[in-house]
Amino acid sequence: MGGALVYIPAGTYLFSGVTGGTQTVIRGAGKGGQTLLNYNGAGSAIATTTPGTRTYDWEISNLRIVDVGTGTRGLDMRSVSSGFFENLVIDGFTTGVELTGTNGFCSYDDFRGVNARNCTTGYLVGATGSNSNSWYKCRADTCTTGWMIADSNQNNVLDCQIENCVTGIAITASGTGLANHNQIALNRFENNTTNWTTNANAEETWVQGNHPVTASYTDNGIRTQIDDMFSSQYKRTNTLAAAAAGSFYFERTTNGGSSLPNFRIIDSNTGSGTPITLSVEKERNAGQFLACKRGGTIYQSFENAGGLFLTGAAPTAAANYIGIGATTATTVGAA
């Protein structure tokens, strides 16, 4: 079946599998059980006829597909590009949806309102070149892994519900450059052992605006960007070349009034312990941890060597230097 439109009316059906090619369209009457497909086979419920050959423009919608046999895949979309999948429930398979391929064979697939539940892996995206796939308002429920994104770039999991999984979303790369710029945003994580993970080669994952009921995640990735109120860390990493204006630049152009701060850091917890409110860390021996300027002139600086420099003259002027380092004067000059 390829280039065909198949409509399956409301009802319960027992089937052993369907295969198709480019521009296959399968539509049911609704995913809430209106069109229920019980798969009694041992392979893939709906699959491409030739998984190693790239096909395009699949459309599957408004179905509930349940494994009542020993099914391995609910939707076997290997090497499918530009597919559209909407209002589906895929229940009980080893892998709910598989998107794998080589040389970009599995790209630009769009999922909306799809629920993978009771699967070992809800959504499997993998093999070098399976990139730029998106999930919007989808769900992974009671899976070992909700999403497994392996060696795949620029995938987006947006405004989804991830619950009752061991791992909600796992992003892994077998080498550098193979799992870059994946985005996890605006999702709800609930009752998962670990909400999301990145391995050591996953690069520049964006994690933004999610609502985790519990803030459990493991970030081993490179330059992961985290902006979640409920995660234990806000994280930004800049890889741009150094510039005189600064890698991170904030400017207040309005009048600051009388002692009105531009930035405030408040550590309001009054419990026990010895926390550090601000830690500035640098690995070079030369230079400053902090330089305070006016009109381009440094008036105070905390030197890497451990001293405090107090005037606008060069830090080698002993009279203007306090502390430890190559210059160890203990008197203060014009400052």
Secondary structure, 3 states (H helix, E strand, C coil): CCCCEEECCCEEEEECCEEECCCCEEECCCCCCCEEEEECCCCEEEEECCCCCCEECCEEEEEEEEECCCCCEEEECCCEECCEEEEEEEECCCEEEEEECCCCCCCCCEEEEEEEECCCEEEEEECCCCCCCEEECCEEECCCEEEEEECCCCCEEECCEEECCCEEEEEECCCCCCCECCEEECCEEECCCEEEEECCCCECCEEECCEECCCCEEECCECCEEECCCCCCCECCCCCCCCCCCCCCCCCCCCCCCCCCCCCCCCCCCCCCCCCCCCCCCCCCCCEEEEEEECCEEEEEEECCCCEECCCCCCCCHHHEECCCCCCCCCCCCC
